[in-house]
């Protein structure tokens, strides 16, 4: 019922009324059919924070507003409380347990009135102190006084110390068996169980039981709305986690709510809750991540989808421009930071390989004084690639995870990528400003196309920086230096010319490799705006990967190249290949190289293991897998030892002992994992150590100061270097632009696209090679390739020509479709060399 309050003269009565108004605004009366617009239980009522509710309560008192009956208020008076079951009295419930919830629920179900339970949930779930003490694992009385809390905290600290000792012991045990685990190339998640005081299974059971009731579900939502402002204040101004580590229980309990992804939560509760979570100190974030890593895939996926949906919901509900960036949206930023916890939980819970790391070589330095040193400055990015603080705290990298619980691709948020202005985001990332957030600090939400754009900006700025430094250096030293990396080569001696020039640069001043590349073919008139460089890269690779030279071996079954362990070429040749790959990334060129994925893993810092043989040496991998799976007598039936045999460049057999006196150590069921591990290590690492080190040295000369490692995974680096082999010419047609009088509706253009679409796979690749300088699609597909078709005169017998620097095709207006096809096929089949038009 609704009561019209009378006028009270006493101050105590007025205070009592204002308190009731406040409770009515914040907790409601519990009546699901309430029609009082000033009550939180009324349908359509917008939740208020405590400060607003207090002001509003005073206004309602002054205007003599409606007040719901006392029997259904959030805080019944003493007379009604005496007639109520003790379990239903809000004043007597200071925390919740699973048993207490079921007791209250049983009474409510008997009376068919859930308002007492709603009030209890509202009281407990809106109070940080009450929620911290709820759903504890221990059976002891929960501490209510300061003295009891201190005692309880001391017990928790002792328990944490015991957990640390147990975890350390487990890690030492794991290290002792590391060699055995190496056979599979991955290690188990060595983290000991993360101990928390909250009973997570009990929380899940309570949520499952209560969330099916719509009225009770809304109580959780309202409570979370009121809880988060106080939690944010605690985390912002008080050192609550360090004084009470159990404060983390709040986030553990709330995140078990399976309704967090619903629109009501996404709109009213989750934005501020994510902001609170992002304010947790680093040790708390790491502990929460480790805890979640022990959850099932279903629970981790649900949390991932919750944060993803919050980002998507917020992005599509707002409009962003250069004045209002998505980087300034606190909700999206907080959700991305929370998603990072789930991402690393996904990594920790997957198949980890924290060992098998390549040794880092010191970066090459010039023997001459740099301009910065002459001016008393230091290169700002000499500090190397940045390391994420959470990653460092957890002691794990994305690269360490061979197979995550959830594929990495599912963490990419496409709506966010669509609205992200990468030039602005890159500035925030590079400057490392504390006032601006960069999504490149959460690279898992970005797709390869967006990240490659960030890398492009980084490379271009580095080029401009080197150009500026060269100009200033010339003024200081009085010498005229070239602001570009210029290579003049002869087609017939391209390797010798390139090797000599690049080797001199790498020895004298490696920083010159980070200048913008310009290539000139001797005797040709082509001006390098990108197209000449593309052909230079292609010709160098064709020469280097020629099987007759013997630098690489080629597997017909996999169509992949691998380092020739018996190669007679010196290290400089392999360094040149590494430099070429680095320059291709740096100058935004796509290369036609065919390496197994293990090469890119090794470039990023991980050694090859047995599992990598599946890609690079599939026949050997299958043999070793059969050895591991063999159920018979390994020693008697296999008759193999720790000595292996290979053939050299001339076909002569050579032997290698995987262990000292390996020919005398038979492989049996007990040591076969070690054998497989050592075999994989020899094939992928030791046998090609000289060649790969030189190759990586060249690659790092160009990319060492680049954010490549912190942004890209190995498979994305391959895509960056090699492009995509998936050619969608329909997407290319939709994005192509026209010039010189052509348009998409011209007859010649319609004939052109019908002709191109009719080509076979090989002719389509030749067309791409002719027009763009490569037969691969860029990162993001052919839709990202801005091709231009320009009119090149009326009908003629001349062939079409192209400017590969600008992806431009110069097409005469042929008078028939047949002539167009004949001329185009001849042009793409016999195209080679550069000339000035």
N, C-alpha and C positions, 0 to 999 in steps of 0.2 A: 504494500500500500504506500501511498504518498501522503505526507503530513505537511501542513502549512505551519511553520514554526511561529510561536508568539514572541513578543518583544520581552527581552530579559534585561533587568536593570543591573544585575550584579556582573562584575567582570569575570568571575569564574564560570558563570553560565555562558557568557559570550565566548570565552575561550573554548569551552566544551563544544559549542556549536561550530565554531570555526574548524576545530579538529575533525569534527564529523564531516563537514564539507570537504576538507582536505582528503580524508580517507575515501569519501565517495568519489572524488575526482581521480584518485590514484588507483584504488583497489576495486571500486564498484561495490554494489550491494550483493552481488552473487546471483541475482535474479535474471535468468537468461531472457525473460520477456519484459524486462524493465523498459519503460518508455520515457523516463526522466532524462531529458537532454543534458542535464548536468551530472550524470552518473556514468562511470566508466563501463558499467554493465550494459548500457544502452547501445543498441545496434547503430553503428556508424560513428560512434564516439571516437574522436582522435586523441590518442594518448598524449599526456602532458608530462614534461619533466617536473621534478619536485619543486624547483623554484617558481615555475609558471603556475603550478597547481596551488602553491601557497598564496600567491597574489590573487589567483582566481577565487580561492576559498574566501578570502577577505571580501572580495567584490560580491560574492553570492550572499554572504552574511548581511552586507549592507543593503542588498536589494531584496532581502527576505525571500530568497529563491526556494524552490522545492527541495525537500530533503527526504530521501528514502527512509522507510521504516527501520527501526532499530534492530528488529529481529533479523534483518538481512544485511546489516552494515558489516564492513570489513572488520570492525573492532566492536563487538557487542559490549554493552555495559555490564557491570559486575552482577547485577540481579539476574540477567539472562544467562550469564556464564555459569552461574551456580547450577542452573538447570540443565546445562549441557554436559555431555560426556567429556571427560578430561582430555581425550585425544582430539576433540574438536575445538578446544579453546586455543585460539591463536596465541594468546599470551603465554601459554604453557609449553608451546612447541618452539624450541630454540634451534633445532636442526632436524633433519629427516634421515630415517633409515628405511630400508626396503620394507621391513616389518611394520614400521609406523605408517607408511603410505598405504599399505594393504589394509591395516586396521581402520584407518579413516575412510578408505574407499568402501570397505565392507559396511560400515555404519551408514554412509551416504547412499549406497545402493539399497539398503534396507528402508531408508526413509524416502528414497527417490528424490533426494535433494542434494546436489553436489556443491552447493555454495560453501559449506565449511571446508571442503577439500580445496576449492578454488582459492579461498582466503589463505589457507595454509601455504599453498604453492606460491601465491602472490607474495606472502611475507618472507618465505625462505629463499625463493629464487630471485627476489629483488634485493636481497641483503648479501653483500660479499662475505661478511663474517659468518652468517648462518650457512651459506652454501659451502664455504671452506670446510666447515665441520660436518657436513652431511655426507651420508653414504660412505662412511669410513670402513676400512677392512677390519680393523681391530674390534673386539667385542667390549672393550673398556668403556666406562662412562665418558662421554665426550666432555672436554674441558669447557667450563663456563666462566670460571673466575680467572683472574690474571695469574694467580699462583699455579692453578691447574694447567693453564696454557703454557706457562714456562716449563713446567715439568714435562708436559706432552712434547713440547718442542725439543727439549733436551733428549728425550727418547728417540725422536725422529732423527736428530743429528747423529746420535750413536748408531742408529740403524743405517744412515747414509754412509757412515765410515765403514761399517761392516760390508755394505754393498760394494764400496770402492775396492776393498781388499779382495772380495770375491771376484769382481770384474778383472782386477789386475792379475789374479791367479789364472783366470780363464784365458786372458790374452797371452800369458806366458806359455800356457799349455798349447795354445793354437800355434804360436811361433815355432814350437818344437816339432809340430807336424806339418809345417808349411811346405816342405819339399814333397810330401805325399799329395797334398792338395793341388800342387802345381801341375800335376798330370792332366787335370781337367781344365787348367787355365783359369779357374775361378776359385774363390774361397767362400766359405760360408760366412754369413753375417756374424762376425766375432763379438759383437756387442753383447754383454750380459743383459739379463732382463732388467728393464728400467723399473725401479720400484717407486710406486706412488702410493699415497695413503688412501686414495679413493678406490672403492670397489667398482670397477668399470662394468663388470658383468651385471652387478645389481642395478646400476644406473640404466643399463640397456633394457633390463627386464621391466623396470618401472616405466620407462618411456614407452615400450611396446604395449604395456597394459593401459596407460593413460591417454596416449595420443589418439586413440580411436574415438574418444569422446570430444566432440567439437568444442563444448563449453570449457572443458579442462584444457584443451589445446590452446585456446585464446589466453588462458591464464599464464601459460609459459611465455607467450609472445609479449604480453603486457609487462610481465615481471622482467624480461630481458631488456625491454625498453627503459625501465626504471633503474635496472642494475648498472648498465654500461656507463652513465655519466659519473657515478661514484667510483667505479673501477678505473676509469680514465684519470680521474683526479688522484687516486691512490698511486697509480703507476707514474704519473707525471711529476708529482711533488713529494711522494713518500717512497722510501726504499722498502716497499712491502715484501717483495720476493726474497730479498736477502735476510730480512728479519723473520719471515715465515715462508719457507719454500712451499708449504701446502697451499699457498695462494694460487698456485698453478691449477689446483683442483677445479677452480671456477671454469677455466677454459676447457679442461678435460670433460667436465659434466655437460657444459653447454653444447660442445661439439658432438655429443652423442645424440642430440635431438635430430631425428631423421626428417623433421619438417623444415629445417633451416632453408631449404631451397625454394620454399613456397613463396608466392609473390608478396604476401603480407610481411614475411620476415625480411625478404630482400629489400622491401621499400622502407620499413620502419625500424628494424632491429639490427640487421647485419652490417650496415655501413659503419655504425658507431662501434659495434662489437669488434669488427676487423681492425678499426683504428686502435681500440684498446689492446688487442692482441699484438699489433705491430709495435706497441710501446714496451712490451716485455723486454727485460734485459737479455743479452745474448745467451748466457748460460741457461736461462729459462726456455728460450726458443730452441736451443739445442736439445734440451731434455724432452721437450714436447715432440720434437722431430724424431728423436730416438724411440720414444714411446709409440708414436704413430707407425713407425717402421715395423713394429711387431704386430700390427693389426692385420686382419685379412685383406685380401685384394678388394673385396666388396666395400669394406669400411673406408679404405683409402680412396677408392673411386668415388664414393658418395661425398667425401669431403672435397675432393678435387672438383667434382661437378658443382658443389655448392658455391665455391669461390669463383669458378668459371662463369656460372650463371649470374652471379652478382656483378662481375665485370661486364658481361654481355648486356645484362639488363640496364646497367647504368649508362653504358656507351650508347645503346640505341635509344635511350630515353632523353639524351642530351644532344646538343649541337655544339661542335667544337670548331674553332677556327684559329687563325694566327694570334688573335688576342685572347682567346679562351682555349688553352691547350688541354688535352687529356692529361698531361703531366701535372696540371694544377688541380685535377679532380681528386680530392682526398679519399673518396670512396674507392675509386679504381686503384689508386696507389696503394691503399691499405690492403685491399683484396689481393693485389699482386704480391705484396709482401707476405701475406698469409699463405697464398698459393705456393710460395717458395718453400715453406715448411713441408707442405704435402709433397712437393717435388723431391726434396731431399729424403723424405721418408720413403718415397717410392724408390729412390736410388739405394738407400741403406737396406731396404727390404728385398732388393733384387740380388742377382748373382754378382758378387763383388770380387774384384781382383785388385787389391790395394798394393800388391807387390809388382814385380816385373816391370819396373820403371827404367826407362833409358837414362843414362847418365847425362846430365846437362853439361854442355861445353860452354866455357866463357865466351861472351860475345866478342867478335873481332873488333878491334879498335884501331884507329888510324895512328900511325907513328908521329904524325904532325899535330901541332896544336890546333884545336878547333877554334872557330870564331867565338863560341861561348866561353871557352877557357881564356881566350885573349881579352874578352870583355869582362872576365871575372864572373861569368854565369855558368850554369850547368844545364844540360839538356833536360827538360822537364820530364820527358818520358823515358829517361835512362833508368828509372827505377824498375822498369820491366812491367810485364802484364800484372794488372791488379788481381788480388785474390779476394774472393767474397768472404767476409768475416764469418758467416755461418758455415761456409764450406771449411774454413780453417778450423773453426771450433769443433766441427764434427770429424775432421781428419779424413775426409773423403772427397773425391772429385767426381763429376759426372762421367769423366773418362774412365773411372775405375769400375763403372757398372756395365757389365757385358749385356745383361738382359734385365731391364727393370720390371717391376710388377705390372706396371701399366706402360704401354708404349709412349715414348717421349712425344710423339706427334700429337697425342691427345691433350697435351698441356698447352699447345699453341692456341691462341685466341684470335681468330680471324677478324671479328668486328673491331677488336682493339688495333690490329695491324692496319685496318682500313683507315682509321682516323688518326693514327700516329704520324706526326710531322717529324720525319727522321732527321732532317737538318737541325731542328731545334733540340730534339732528343740527344743527338750526337754532341751538341754543344754542352748540354748539361752533363753528359757522360765524361767528356774530355776534360772539362773544367773541374769536375769532381766537386761541384758546389753542394754544400749542405742544405741550401735553401731550395734547390730544385731536384726533383726526382727524375732519373733516367731509367727507362724500361730496359735498357741494355744491361742494367744490373740484375735484371730478371730475364735473361736471354731465352729461357725455355718457353716464354709466352709469345716469342717472335718467330715468324717463319723465316726460312732461309733467304727469301727474296728481300724481306725487310732488313735482315742482318747484313746482307751483302751490300745494301744501300748505305748502311752505317759504315761498313768497311770502305766503301768507295769514297765517302766523305773524309774518312781518316787518311786514306792514301792521297787524295787530292790536296788536303791541307799539308801533309808531309812534303809533297812535291813543291807546293808554294813556299813552304818554310825553307826547304833546301835552296830554292831559287833566291829567296831573300837573303839567306845566310851567305850564299856565294857572292851576291852583289856587295854585301857589306864587307865580306872578307877581301874582295878585290880592292875596296877603298882603303882598308886597313893595311894590307900587304903591298898594295901598289901593283898587283898582278891581275891580268885579265883572265878570269877563269870561265869555263863553260857552265852555264846554269842548267844544262840538260845533260842526260846520259846519251851521248851520240855514238852510234856504232855504224861504221862504214865497212861493208863486207862484200866479198865477191861470191857470186852464186856457186862457182866451181870449187871454192875453198872456204865455204861458210863456217865449218867447224874450226879450222885453223885460225881464221880471222877473229871469230867470236871468242875463242878460247884465249888467245893472246891478249885481246883487249880487256875482256872481263877479268882475267887473272891479274892483270896489272892493276885494275881498279880495286879488286878485292884485297890486294896486298898493300896498296898505297893508301887508299881511303875508302873503306866499304860504304861510308855514308853516301857516296856518289851513286850507289845502286838505287838509292831512294829518290833520285831525281827522275823527272819525266823522260821516258825512253823515246828516242827518235832513231829510226833505222834507215840507212840509205844503201841501196844496192848499186855497186859500182857500174857505171855505164848506163843506168836507167834514170828516168826523169821523175819517178814517183815521189811525191811529197808526203811524208808520213804524218797522217792525221789519225793513225790507228790501223789502217789496212795493211801498210807495209810491215808493221810490227807483227801483225797476225801471220803473214806469210813467212817472215823470218822465224818465228817460233815453230811453225809447221815444218819448215825445211830442216831446222836443227834437230827436231825430234825424229823426223824420218831418217836422218843420217845416224843419229845416236842409237836408235832402236833397230837399226839394220842388223839382222842376225849374223851377217858376215863379219861385222866388226867384233862381235863376241862380248859386248858389255852386258847384254841381257839375254836370257833364254826365253823362248816363246813356247807356250803350251797350247797346242792345237785344240784340245778339248775345252779349255776354259777361255781361250782367246786373250790370255793375260801374259804380261811380261814379268820376269823375276830377275834379280841380280845374278849374274854368272859368278859363282864363287871362284872359278878358275880364270877369270878375266885377266888379260895381260895389260890392259889399259891402266894408265896411272890415275892417281886419285883426282887430278885436276879435271879429267873428263867427267867424272861423277859429280864433282863440285859444280861444273858447268850445267849439268842437268838440273841440279838443285836450284841454282841461280835462275835458270830459265823458268822453272815452275814458280818460284817466288816472284819473278818479274811479271809473269802472266797474271797472277793474282793482283799484284800491285798496279798493273796497267790495264786491268779489267779485260783480259783476253781469255778466250776459252781454248784449251788445248786438246788435241786428240791423243791422249795417253791412256794406256790400259794397264793399270796396276791393280793388284788385289787390295782389299780393304786394309789388310795388315800394314801396308806401306804408310797409309794415312794415320793409322793408330800409332805407328812408330814415330812418324813426324810430329805427332802431338805429345809424345813422351812415354808411350807404353811399348814394352818389348812384345815380340810375338810369342805366343804359346801354342800348345797342342791344338786348341780349338781353332786357331787361325789357319791351320793347315787345310781345313775343309774348303777354304776359298782359294788358297794359293797352290796347294798340292793335294787335290782331292783323292787321288789314288793312294798316296801314302797315308792320308788321314783315315781312309777306310780300312787300310791294313792295320793301323795302330788301334783303331776302334775295335776291330775284331779281336785283337790281342787282349784288350781290356775286358771284353765280354766273354772270352773263351772260358768254358766251364770244365774243360778237360785238364790233363796234366800239361801245364805250359812248358815246363823244362824238358820233358821227354818228347812231347809231340812237336814243339816248335823248334827246339834245338838252336836257339839264338843266344848271342852273348851281348855284352855292352860295347862291342866293337862293330861299327857300321862301315859300309863300303859305298863309294861313289865313283863316278868316272870324271876325269878331268877334261880340259878343252880338246885334247887329242884322243879321247876315247880310252885312255889308260885308267885302270882301276886304282883308287887311292883309299886307304883305310883311316879311320879315326876312332880313337878310344873315348867313349863318352865318360868313362871313369878310368882312373889309373889301373893299368893291367886289365882293361876291359875285355880283352879276348879270353881271359880266364874266369870271368864272372858270368855264369849262366843266368838268363832271365827266367824267373819263376813267378808263381802267383803272388809271392810276397813283395817282390821288387819291380813288378811290371809297370806300376804307376810311375815309379822313379825313372824307369827306362823310357817310357813314353814322354815324360816331361823333359828329360835331357835330350831326347831325339828332336823334339819340337824346338827346343832352345838352340840346338846346333844348326838345324836347317834354316831357321828364321832369323837368328841373331849372330851366333859365333862364326858361322861359315861365310857370312857376308858382312862382317863387322867393318872391315876396311872400306868396302865400297859404300855401305850405308852411311857411315860417319862422314865421309866426304860429301855425299849427296845431301845429308841433313845440314852440314855446315854451310853449303851453298844456299840452301833454302832459307836458313835462319839469317844469313847476311842481309836478306831483303825483308824478312817478316819479323825479325826479332822484337822490334819495337811496336809491332802491330797488335791490335786487340784480337787477333785471329784465334788464339788459344782460349781466351775467356768467353768468346761468343759462339764458336762453332764446334760441333761434334765431328768426328772423323768422316762420317758419311756426308756431312754437309760440306766439308773441305773438298771431298771428291767432286761433289756437285759444283762447287765454286770453280774448281780447276777445269773439269771436263765438261761441264754443262749437262743437260739432260738429253738422252737419246729418244725421248718421247716427243715426236714431232706432230703438233696439232696445227695443221695448215689452215683450218677453219678459223682458229683464234688469230693467226697471222693475218688472214684476209680482213678480219674485223677491225684490226688496229692499224692497218696500212694507210698511209697518207698519200695524196696525189698532188702533182705539181705540173706546171707548164701547160695547163689547159685540160688535163685529164681529170676525170672524176669517177666515182664508183659506178656510175650509170652509163659510162661510155661503152660503145660496142667493143673496142679493142681491150678494155679492162675486163669486161665480162668474158671475152674469148680467152684472155690471159689466165684468169683464175680457173676456168673450165679446163684449160690445158694443163696447168700445174697440178690440179686435183687428180687428173687422169694419170700423172706420172707414177711410176713404180717407186719403191722405197729408195733404191739407189739413185735414180734421177732426181728425186726430191732432195737428197743429201748433196748431190752435185749442184743443184740450183742454190741451196743455202750457202755452199762453199763459194760459189761464184759471186753471190750478192753480198754476203756478210763476212767472208773470209774464214768461216768455220762451218762444219756440217752438224754442229750441235746447237740445241736450243739453250738460251741463257737461263740462269736461275729464275724460276717462276714460269718457264715455258715460252713458246713463241709469241704469246700474247704480250710479253714484255719487250719484244723486239720491235722497235719503231722503224719499219721499213718505208721507204719512199719510192714511188714509181713516177718518174718524170718523162714528159714527152720529149723525144729526141728527133724531131723533124717528121716530114710526111713519109709515105711509103718509099722504101729503098731496099737495096740488097745488102746494106750494111748489117752487121750483127749487133744485137743488144750489147751494151757495155755497162759497167758498174763502178761505183765508188764504194769500195768495201769499208773505207774509213767512216762513211756516213750511212751505210746500209742502203744505198741508193741504186736503183736500177734505171738506166736510161733506155727507154723503149721507143723505137720508131713506130709510127702508126701504120703497121702493115695492113694491106688491103684484104687479106683473107686469114682465116683461122689456121689453115694448113701451112701457109707461109710463116705465120707467127711461131707455130710449133717447130717447124724445121729449123728456122733461124735460132730459136732459143736453145734447142737441143745441141746444135753445133757450138753455140757460144759457151754453154756450161761444160761441154765435153772437152774442149781444147783450150780452155782458159788457163793462162800462166803468164806471169810477168807484169810489170807496171809501165805505163807510159803517160805522158801528159796529153790531155784532150784539148 
